[in-house]
């Protein structure tokens, strides 16, 4: 109980530090928010994202590193995005994660997550702050393992233009995905993400490969 309380306080402090005032520090704009639990060790993944027209279209390519330290987990993402009709831009961010339920002998997990992502899309400086929870199952099979998950969240986005004006939106959003783990830590993953902002439904989906190993 004490260990979990200390981890919760540490997570709250770290999540508070990942606010829009520090945009260098989440799942990046134009990629799904991956909230598939805290890894046990180190995980490296490469993903390709495909935003819909409400998100600007085009593609996003990114590399993500994840580190699990007991109940706490951290991610860092660096990538590049190319909206339809736009120019290529860098995207980056990170998350802090806290496992509430789950362990080696518990197939069900509950995970809290907070983070910040940043991108400069043709002069529109976008800061993305997702805060939510993830729920999932670990299903071992003879040849591979499955991990389906779903993650509802609060989504805050701030956009400032070259002329000095800025806008911000808050909305309910969710993401869901499936991780498939093979032997030697290799695997593939897919995810879908949607934000409910009025009549528009910006969304994106991604597919990628991953490699995980313990520490």
N, C-alpha and C positions, 0 to 999 in steps of 0.2 A: 504494500500500500504506500509506504514512504517513497519507494523507488518510483512508483507511478505518479505520485504527487510532485516529486522533484522534476520528473520528465515533463509533466503538464506545465509547470511554472516555466521551465526552460523553453518549451515550445511557444507559450504565450509571449514570452519576451522576444523570441526570435521573430515570431509572426508580426509583432508590433513594429519591429525594426524594418520589415519588408513592406513599407507603405510607399505611396507615390512619391514622397520626398526623396526616395532613394531608388530611382528607376533602374540603376545598374543591377540591382539585386533581382520564376514562375513559368510556368508554361508560357511560351511566347505567343504574341498575337499571330493569328492565322494558322495555328496548330491546335489540335485537341488538347484539353487539359487532362493529362494522364494522372490518375489517382488510383493506382492499382496496389496499394499497400506499401509498407516499408520493406525494402529488400534486406536479405540477410547476407551482408557483405557488399560487394561492388557490382554494379550493373552498368554496361555501356550499350547504347542503342543508337541506331540511325533510322530516321523516319522521313517519309515524304508525305506532305499534306496537300489536300486539294480543296481549297475554300470554294463555296458556292458563289453565285453572282452577287448576292447581298453582302458578301465579305470581300468582294473585289476580284474573285476568280483567280486564275493563275495557279502557281505551285509554290510550296515552301519545302526547303530541305534543311534538316537539322540533325545535330549530334547531341545526345544527352548522356551525362554521367550521373549515376545515382550511388549514394553511400548510405548504408544502414548501420546504425550504432545502437543496437538494442531496440528500445521503443522508438527512438528518434531516427528520422531519415532526411536526407538532403539531396536535392537535384540541382544541376546546372545545365543549361541548354544554350547552344550557340548555333545559328543557322543563317540562311539567306532566303528571301522571299521575292517573288516576281509577280505582282498583280497584273491582270489583263490591261494592256495599254499603258503600263507604268514602267518604272525602272527598278532594277534590282536593289534591295536594301537589306542590311543586316538586322537580325532579330536575336534577342538574347534575354535571359532571365533565370530564375531559380525558384525553388520551393522549399519549405520546411514541412515535415510530415510527422505525425504522432500516431502510433498504433495504440488504439484503445482496447480492442479485442483481437486475439489471434496469437498464434504461436506454432511451434513445430507439430504439436498434437491436436491443434484446433483448426479445422478446415475453413471456418468462417472468419472473416476479418472485418473490423471497422477501423477506419483511418481518418484522422483530421488533417487538413492541408491548408496552408496559406502561402501566397507567393506574389511575385511581381514580374511582369515581362515588359519589354520595351522594343519599339521599332520606329524608325523614321521613314514614313512612306511618302515620298515625293513632297517633303516639307511638312507633312502632318505627323507630328511627334506623338506617338500613341503609347500610353502607359496602361497596362492591363493588370488588374488586381483580382484574382480569384480566391475566394475563401469558402471552403465547404467540407463535406465528408464523403468518404468512399466506402462502399460495401461490396464484398466479393467472396467468392468461394475458390478453394484450391481443390481440384479434382484429379487425383492421381490415376493414371491409366497404365497398362502394361508397357507401352512404347513411348508415350509422352504424357505430359500433364497439362491440364486446362485450368485457366484462371479467368472466368468471366467476372466483370465488375461493373458497377454503376456509381456515379458520383454527382449528386445534386450540389449546387453551390450558389452563393451570392457573387455577382460579377460587377465589378466597377471598371469603367474605361474612361480615361481622360485623353482628349485630343487637343493639341495646341498647334496653331498654324504659324506660318512664317510672318504673318501680319500682326501677330501678338494676341489674336483672339483665341479663346479656348472654350471647349464644351466638355461636358461629362455626362455619363449615363450610368444608371444602376439598374440591374435586371436579374431575374432568375435565369439560371443556365444549368445545363447538365451535360455530362459526357458519359459514355459507356464504351466498353471494349472487351477484347478477348486476347489473352496471352497464351501462347502455346510453347511449352518448354520441352526440348529434346534432351538427349544425353550430352554430357560434357559442358553443360551450361548454355548451349546454343538454343535459340528460339526465334519465333516470329510474333508480331503483335499487330493488332488493328484497333482503331478507335474512331468514334464519331462524337461530334460536339455540336451543340445547338444553344443559341442565346435567344431568349424571348424578349425582343425589344419592339413593342407595339405590333404593327401589322407585318413588320419584317422579321425574318427568322434567319439571321446570319448563322451559317453552319460550316463545318469542315470535317473531312474524314482523312485518316492517315493509315499508312501501312509501313511496317518497318521490321528490322531484324535486331536481335539483342544477344548479348553475351554476358552471363553472370558467373561470378566465382566468389567463394567465401574468403574471409580474411581472419 
